[in-house]
Structures are given as structure tokens and as C-alpha cells.
């Protein structure tokens, strides 16, 4: 049994189509079929049922699939460790980021790319729930997001800073000079809110569950930069984490005046898994960045 054969088997099991699997693996269909047959011969059992209607897993194939995936993941982790040991920092770093967290990332991205040009960065902007799925699937090495209300037991959340859920308005808005804004005051204004499923919106919904208040929602969208542009150009208000407007001109953040209004900015990782040295270095640079230190000092 070879890793290549397991990789081929997993792709066929996922697509249930030899032609699609061969294209994804950049091999000919005959080469793929031959490798699967050799794997079946080596295990002395049939893994796939081939018919004119397509491909299906046998009972043995269904049992092998999760084992094969784990074996491939373990092999990839071994390769990454050897790369780290040989080159100190190399390879690829996959980072998941929520939309609200993205403004604080630019400084660290620029610094990291200058210091470690051999490391390729893949940045995925997704809602929190999707990032947790990507963590579980090892599609990202870590995720940057605010702490969820119900953390998963296999996810470790390292707190970087504390933040507040805030009302965001233009500098010319009638709320701009206030120190805090109550829900009753907020209810008097037209709102442009982040879409449901985004962390700031989830936090607001939890507050509204405790303190029901009718709000005048004019628009909802899941793109923070467009949302902030609407706020700059109109007499609208929104509700986001204060950190979302880091280095954003023309807007101000006023804390929402409700109890338990804190949001913890975190690095989320899988529990008991290998952490790449490139990830450790990226998190160190992020922790030392002005964007994060400003928020740490704010709470001291």
C-alpha cells in the first residue's frame, strides 16, 4: 500500500467518478484505474464497485476511506515538520479570517512577507462557522476571529485582545460625539447591518434576545468594506466590533451601552495538533503589531 494509491483512492471515493478524479489528480484514467486495482490486490479486497451507472464504495471501501484520509494528513504533517526543520520557515501557511478581523491583518501580512518571502500565504475570508469547518478539515492552519459564544471542545482559542461591540457612524453623524449609545437611542436611526451569520451580527442578536428592541434595518450585507463605505456616505449607523474600523478614515466607533458587551479577539487552532513554525511566527508578529497592541493597552 502506497500513499499515492491512498491519495488516488480518496479522490475517487470523494468524486465517485474516475474521469473527474483523474482530471483532479492530473493523471490518465487508465493510470488511476491501475493504481486502484493494485491497492485492491494489495489489500485482497474490493474497495469500489464499478458499473455503467457510476462508482460506489463497497463496505471495505467505506471503512478504508477515513483511515486513508488520516494517513494522508499524517504524512502531510510529517512533510511539514521536515520542511520546518530543514529550512526553518518555508512551505505554505493557510490562514482563515473573519471579515471583522481583516482590518487588523494588513500590517502583519506586509511584515511577514518581507521577512519570509519563501512562505506562501493563502488567506481565506469566511464567516466564523465556515472557518471552524475549515479548521476541522485542516484546510486552514489557524483562524483569526472573535471568540464564539459556544466554543467547540476540540478548538483552542488563544485570546489576543478584548474588544467591544460598537455603533459605527460617520464623523458627521449626530451620534459621533457620544461616549456610549443605548439600544433605545440606536432604535431611532436607520441601520445598515452586517448579514446574519457574521460575528458582529450574531453578538448583536444575542444582546437583542436579552434586551428586545425594535431596530430600523434598511440594508444587510456581508462585506464590511462596502458596509463602511455606506456609513461614510449616508446618515446610517451600523454595529460592528470596534476593531473593524482599524485605520478606516471618516468613521468613528461608540461602544454600545449594554452589559456583557466584550468580544475577545482570538487565534483559533485545533487541539493537540502540530503548529507550523511559520504559524507561530505569524502569530508572534500579529501580537506585536500596532493594531493589536493598541487594543491591549486600551484595556489596561
VENSULJO-V212418 format. One record per helix or strand of 3 or more residues. SS is the DSSP state (H for helix, E for strand). FROM is the first residue (numbers start at 1). TO is the last residue. If there is no record, write none. Layout:
BEGIN
ss = {SS & SS}
from = {FROM & FROM}
to = {TO & TO}
END
This chain:
BEGIN
ss = {H & H & H & E & E & H & E & H & H & E & H & E & E & H & E & H & E & H & E & H & E & E & H & H}
from = {3 & 18 & 29 & 48 & 54 & 59 & 91 & 102 & 106 & 119 & 128 & 142 & 155 & 183 & 190 & 199 & 216 & 224 & 237 & 242 & 251 & 262 & 277 & 290}
to = {15 & 25 & 43 & 51 & 57 & 87 & 97 & 104 & 115 & 125 & 136 & 146 & 170 & 186 & 194 & 210 & 221 & 233 & 241 & 245 & 256 & 270 & 288 & 299}
END
